[in-house]
Amino acid sequence: MMRKDSRLSRVLHILVHLGAIDRPVTSEKMAEMISTNPVVVRRTMALLREANYVTSTKGHHGGWKLAKPLADITLLDIHNALGEGSIFTIGLTDEHSECVIEQAVNVALKDVMNEAEALMLKRFGQITLNQLGADRIFSYLNDV
């Protein structure tokens, strides 16, 4: 089974937490949140810093903070900042490029995947991070 790319989902998880917390959060703490290595978090957050979605401060009380409100950041913004390629991990085969059946299959799949990806990216541009179940999230965080 092909492994799913969960980087976008993990980054969104972190950003929504940052939106709920009014202080810098360390890479180590974020790594705990999403069960990964702090180096992976720092590398990913650096991409978001370059796009001006987060800031970082060094030192004893340092860490990462949002540079913009969640309401001003869309899923598409984050997708683009991460340099994500295609939404889908499905690929077309080119092992038998002379085969007319493979060519026909690739044309059909490519058209459908391009149409689906365009629709998803359009929707990504319409969804701000504060819309990601904010009512449940902030209720949960207030109870913790």
N, C-alpha and C positions, 0 to 999 in steps of 0.2 A: 504494500500500500504506500502511496506517495505521501510524504510528510507535508502537512499544511504549513504555509507561511503565516505566522501569527504576529509578525512584527508590528503591523498597523494596529491590531487589537491591543497588543501590550502597551504600545505608546499611548493610545487613547486612554487606557486604564490609568497610566501614570499622570497624564495631563488632567484628567478629571479629578484625581486626588489632589494635584497641585492647586486646582481651582477651589477646592474645599478647605485647603490648609493655608493659613495666612503667615507662613514662615518658610524659609528655604528648606528643601528636603535633600539629603545627601544621596549620592549615587548608590551607596550601600543600602540605604533604606528602600530606595526604589527597586533595587535588585531583589531585595527580600519580597517586595510586593508581587513581583512577577516571576519569581523563581529563576533568576538568571545571575550572571556575573556582573559586578559593578563596572568592569571595563566595557562590556557590551552596552550598558546603560549610558556611560559617558560618551561613547562613540555615537550612539543614536541621538542623545540629547545635543551633542555638538552640531548635528545637522539641523536640529530645530532652532538652535541658537543662531546659526548662520542665516536662517530664514526669519529671525526676529520674533519667534513665538515664545522663547524662554530666555532667561538670563541666568548667569551663574556668578556666585561670589565664592572666593576662597577664604580659608581661615576657620577658626573654631566654630563660628555660627554660620558657616557658609553652606552652600548647596544650590539647588535649582529652584527657580520661581518662574511663574508665568510672566511674560512681557506684555501680554494682551489678555483681556477678559475672554473667557470661554465663548461668549456670545459672538466674538469677533473672529473666531477661528472655525473653519469648516473641515469636514472630513477630507475634502479634496485638497485643502491647504496642506494638511499633514501628509496625505498620500504623496503629494508633489514634493514636499520638503524632504521626505525620506528617499526620494529618488526611485520610488517604486516603478517597476516596469508595468507589465501587463497585470491586470487584476487576476487573470486566470493562470493556473499552473498547467493547464492542458496545452499540449503542444501539437503541432502538425508534423506528420512524418515526411521525411524527404529521402528515405532509404531507396525508394524505387521511383525516382522522379520521372522516368520515362513511361511509367505505367499509367494508362488513361483512367483506370479506376481510382488509383491513388490521387491523381490530379482532380478528379470529380469530387472525391471525398474531401480533399483539402479545401476546394473552393466552397463547398457547402458549409463545412465547419468554420472556415475563416469568416464568411459572411455573418453567420449566426453569432460567433464569438465577438466580432467587431460591433455588431448591433447591441449585444448584451453589455459589453464593456462601455460603450458610449452612454447607454442608459444608466448604468451604475455610476459612472463618473459625473453625470448630470445630477443625479440624486445626491452624491457625495458633496457637491457644491451647494446643495440646498439645506444640508444638515449641519448646524453648528454644534460645537462640543457641549454647550450648556443644555442641549436637547437630548442628550444621551441618558435618558431615564433620571434626570436631575432630581425629580421629586423623590424617587426611591433612594437615590444615593445620599442626598443630604439628610433625609430622615434616618437612614442607616448610620451615617457619620455622627449625627447628634446623639444617637443611642449608645455609641461606642465609648 
